[in-house]
Amino acid sequence: MANKGTLPQENLTDILSRLPIKSLTRFQSVSKPFSALINSPAFISAHLRRSSRHSSFFFRHFNNPSGSNFSFFLNNNQIGDVEVPLLGCLIRFPKIVGSCNGLVCLDISSCYARAFVLWNIARKQYSCLPSPRISDSRRAFWMVSTGFGFDRKKNDYKVVRIVSFGCEKDESPVVMAEVFSWRTFCWRVIEASIGACAIHEGQNGVVVNGGLHWLGNSAGKSGIQKFIVSFDLDTEEFRKIPIPDFPAGICVKIMGFKGSLALAFYPAKEVDVHSRHGRPGVADWIEFCVWDECDGADEKCWTKLNSIQLTTVGYPVGVANETGLIIKKLMEGQGAQFILFDPSNQYYRGMHICDASYSCDVHSYVESLVPVSGGGHDQVIEEEPSECCDIALLNCESCLKLNHKRSNRNLPTCTTKKLALPFLLFALCVLNWHLLQDSTSPPFLSSWPCAATLGLKTRRYCIKPSLVHSAVLGHFWDSSLVP
């Protein structure tokens, strides 16, 4: 029974679970009991159940063609940018593996999906994942595909990495898979076999009904067979789902629509194809099919839901809240435009996304308190405002060793950051002083890319030009020594 003048625990939990993340973050500083309540698994689940009723979606958006400025758009009342915490990592076009219950999985490696980050946008926290176990030390990689989803039965978030190795002309492709567990915070290679098949390069697994799905193909007696590779996040087993035949020049995109697996067929704009109205060379239509679970698992299980006729070239980029198909229309001389189409009632609605030409990848999103590290590991890093900080975070491939050492020493993140910066500045100054003794060699810090390279190899921090010039070059640089 609650004390006089205090709310019962059940009422307090019910009230707080209705608040946005921003308010709950402030309440954590009120008292230790409040902080313990808000971070408890039961409260996190209760808050997520309420937030899921108001789910949203976001676009991966590039503000310029170089990809140096990368942000999200959320479809709330006021569309706005969300700063990505790894903008200073010198990686162009970071890839979104998936989004689930408020956690966003990013692939920040340059190739072959070697480095991952889990990011909670609402809590402004991210965590660098350990390096995957499958490497190319013995055999060269051919293709790598990834996926991110939630295992409801085990209450675990999983990153799946499927690696296809290169093979000789007469050999069957060798395919291996590994899974990262959010609860144990480690990778493990799984024994489940996919068989001799190739999963198309660079795909993100689509989550539908507790499984991840990719497009794949294999060479059979009757030619190339195309199908969907499905991975059950609970049993961690693979299976193949047949898809309807389609001619050359037609593209296929997997989606989740109202809880069912769906396919969108559309012509590639680069090829000469015939539209459904017999006009050659016009890629202006999209067909939408959904999968019905049935015995036998053949192509008859697919039901054509709708055929969309466009006024110009366009292609599907995703599904909004599992109910509306988002289509990107390429307007001649006017860039691109997004439209939201509901196949059930043939309803179109324009989406006001600025600079749509550089937007792609639609993902579901919901605010949540789900931590980025589920196993209690000391891997969580708080975001810092980029406008008031001259330290840029670097590639997580170079910071994993630092994270491992930090967890062994049990040092808080803020302490590690405060210690790392002075040591890095001191090392840069000493190195620059030694190089200045040799008049034939230009100072190391005279070039910003070189300074960034040193940051990549030594620490997970690099110094932006403004900080380098004010803290180092202003005291140690002598232009007369440059040949």
Summary of the structure (lengths in Angstrom):
residues: 483
radius of gyration: 25.3
end to end distance: 81.8
largest distance: 81.8
contacts: 1427
relative contact order: 0.11
helix: 24%
strand: 36%
